[in-house]
Amino acid sequence: MTNPFDYALDFTGKHVVVIGGSSGIGNGIAQGFRARGADVTVTGTRPDEGDYLEAEDSNLTGLAYRQLNVADRDAVGALAPTLAAADVLVLSQGTVRYKREEFEREGWDAVMDVNINSVMDCARAFHTGLAEKGGSLIIVSSVAAFKSALGTPAYAASKAGAASLTKTLGEAWARDGIRVNGIAPGLVPTKLTSVTTDHPDRLEATLRAIPVRRVGTPEDMAGAALFLASPLASYVVGQTLVVDGGLTLS
Ligand SMILES: NC(=O)c1ccc[n+]([C@@H]2O[C@H](COP(=O)([O-])OP(=O)(O)OC[C@H]3O[C@@H](n4cnc5c(N)ncnc54)[C@H](OP(=O)(O)O)[C@@H]3O)[C@@H](O)[C@H]2O)c1
């Protein structure tokens, strides 16, 4: 008899779409699914995949690329029908504005559009295909969802919203055969966090607060995403898995 644990992490024949998969965490998740046999489509903001050749935290090898700017609220609704239905949809798009810009209306709105409004836009746009496939939706929020983020109020509020949406869609869409879960990363060096990780003193201070004494990697996040999308997590619904090396334990 076949043991389900032997093939649970085999995504051969599955189509995985990673919104915000052009770089950083989303790119690591995309490559994780590719390594486990999936056909993976990623999106990024630049016109062409060649525009990422020089980018440090981007590897588009073996991935199909499509341009998508989710700040255009209609764009994902136009994109989704042009793709094969997704077995797994990962929403890893995200942005932040520093220098107190998020206290102003323009900065607040810009971050809210990308970090929370677009999450629902994407979920809605792919819902029919995910339901057809009995698929899985994974929403990337942040540990900032669960605490204050001095200086970036829209980022924290949008991530709290994403974690909340994960619960509600988890309940609402279970009846459609879609499992919705989330990941809350701690600190992973990417272009979003270079303001911390490129400064040795700031990085050192953060490392002191991480029990495992290292920053996270996109591969750490890919491990969580593979688990959540797999049959190993078939009874896990509406949960946001904190993947932070223990950062938020105290
Ligand atoms: N890094 C961390 O420590 C950390 C911690 C907690 C949560 N997160 C979350 O993890 C997710 C990935 O972030 P990251 O750290 O990997 O940063 P990243 O490397 O900057 O990746 C962000 C992704 O979102 C895309 N994106 C940005 N603005 C967009 C827009 N208007 N329309 C469509 N796509 C857009 C980016 O496209 P381009 O490549 O074209 O810019 C990129 O693919 C985000 O949701 C972030 O909030 C990160």
The ligand as an SDF file (V2000), in Angstrom:
LIG
                    3D

 48 52  0  0  0  0  0  0  0  0999 V2000
   11.5610   40.2190    4.5990 N   0  0  0  0  0  0  0  0  0  0  0  0
   11.0190   40.1320    5.7990 C   0  0  0  0  0  0  0  0  0  0  0  0
   11.6970   40.1480    6.8320 O   0  0  0  0  0  0  0  0  0  0  0  0
    9.5300   39.9970    5.9320 C   0  0  0  0  0  0  0  0  0  0  0  0
    9.0180   39.8060    7.2110 C   0  0  0  0  0  0  0  0  0  0  0  0
    7.6560   39.6510    7.3580 C   0  0  0  0  0  0  0  0  0  0  0  0
    6.8240   39.6570    6.2500 C   0  0  0  0  0  0  0  0  0  0  0  0
    7.3440   39.8680    5.0270 N   0  0  0  0  0  0  0  0  0  0  0  0
    6.4230   39.8470    3.8880 C   0  0  0  0  0  0  0  0  0  0  0  0
    6.8850   38.9420    2.9170 O   0  0  0  0  0  0  0  0  0  0  0  0
    6.3860   39.3330    1.6360 C   0  0  0  0  0  0  0  0  0  0  0  0
    7.5550   39.3630    0.6500 C   0  0  0  0  0  0  0  0  0  0  0  0
    8.4240   40.4300    1.0270 O   0  0  0  0  0  0  0  0  0  0  0  0
   10.0040   40.3560    0.8030 P   0  0  0  0  0  0  0  0  0  0  0  0
   10.6320   40.6590    2.0890 O   0  0  0  0  0  0  0  0  0  0  0  0
   10.3420   39.1110    0.0900 O   0  0  0  0  0  0  0  0  0  0  0  0
   10.2230   41.6460   -0.1010 O   0  0  0  0  0  0  0  0  0  0  0  0
   10.5700   41.7950   -1.6570 P   0  0  0  0  0  0  0  0  0  0  0  0
   11.7770   41.0240   -1.9950 O   0  0  0  0  0  0  0  0  0  0  0  0
   10.5610   43.2590   -1.9100 O   0  0  0  0  0  0  0  0  0  0  0  0
    9.3340   41.1020   -2.3800 O   0  0  0  0  0  0  0  0  0  0  0  0
    8.1200   41.7690   -2.5190 C   0  0  0  0  0  0  0  0  0  0  0  0
    7.4010   41.2100   -3.7090 C   0  0  0  0  0  0  0  0  0  0  0  0
    6.1910   41.9460   -3.8940 O   0  0  0  0  0  0  0  0  0  0  0  0
    6.2070   42.5020   -5.2150 C   0  0  0  0  0  0  0  0  0  0  0  0
    5.5130   43.7750   -5.2190 N   0  0  0  0  0  0  0  0  0  0  0  0
    5.8270   44.9200   -4.5730 C   0  0  0  0  0  0  0  0  0  0  0  0
    4.9630   45.9030   -4.8820 N   0  0  0  0  0  0  0  0  0  0  0  0
    4.0760   45.3570   -5.7560 C   0  0  0  0  0  0  0  0  0  0  0  0
    2.9730   45.8580   -6.4880 C   0  0  0  0  0  0  0  0  0  0  0  0
    2.5730   47.1460   -6.3940 N   0  0  0  0  0  0  0  0  0  0  0  0
    2.3110   45.0190   -7.3190 N   0  0  0  0  0  0  0  0  0  0  0  0
    2.6910   43.7210   -7.4490 C   0  0  0  0  0  0  0  0  0  0  0  0
    3.7420   43.1840   -6.8020 N   0  0  0  0  0  0  0  0  0  0  0  0
    4.4300   44.0050   -5.9730 C   0  0  0  0  0  0  0  0  0  0  0  0
    7.6750   42.6580   -5.5530 C   0  0  0  0  0  0  0  0  0  0  0  0
    7.8790   42.7990   -6.9470 O   0  0  0  0  0  0  0  0  0  0  0  0
    9.3050   43.3800   -7.4840 P   0  0  0  0  0  0  0  0  0  0  0  0
   10.3000   42.2680   -7.2940 O   0  0  0  0  0  0  0  0  0  0  0  0
    9.0650   43.6830   -8.9120 O   0  0  0  0  0  0  0  0  0  0  0  0
    9.6240   44.5770   -6.6500 O   0  0  0  0  0  0  0  0  0  0  0  0
    8.2170   41.3590   -4.9960 C   0  0  0  0  0  0  0  0  0  0  0  0
    7.9370   40.2940   -5.8530 O   0  0  0  0  0  0  0  0  0  0  0  0
    5.7210   40.6810    1.8410 C   0  0  0  0  0  0  0  0  0  0  0  0
    4.3330   40.5060    1.9740 O   0  0  0  0  0  0  0  0  0  0  0  0
    6.3140   41.1610    3.1500 C   0  0  0  0  0  0  0  0  0  0  0  0
    5.4950   42.0780    3.8110 O   0  0  0  0  0  0  0  0  0  0  0  0
    8.6860   40.0360    4.8290 C   0  0  0  0  0  0  0  0  0  0  0  0
  1  2  1  0
  2  3  2  0
  2  4  1  0
  4  5  1  0
  4 48  2  0
  5  6  2  0
  6  7  1  0
  7  8  2  0
  8  9  1  0
  8 48  1  0
  9 10  1  0
  9 46  1  0
 10 11  1  0
 11 12  1  0
 11 44  1  0
 12 13  1  0
 13 14  1  0
 14 15  2  0
 14 16  1  0
 14 17  1  0
 17 18  1  0
 18 19  2  0
 18 20  1  0
 18 21  1  0
 21 22  1  0
 22 23  1  0
 23 24  1  0
 23 42  1  0
 24 25  1  0
 25 26  1  0
 25 36  1  0
 26 27  1  0
 26 35  1  0
 27 28  2  0
 28 29  1  0
 29 30  1  0
 29 35  2  0
 30 31  1  0
 30 32  2  0
 32 33  1  0
 33 34  2  0
 34 35  1  0
 36 37  1  0
 36 42  1  0
 37 38  1  0
 38 39  2  0
 38 40  1  0
 38 41  1  0
 42 43  1  0
 44 45  1  0
 44 46  1  0
 46 47  1  0
M  CHG  2   8   1  16  -1
M  END
$$$$
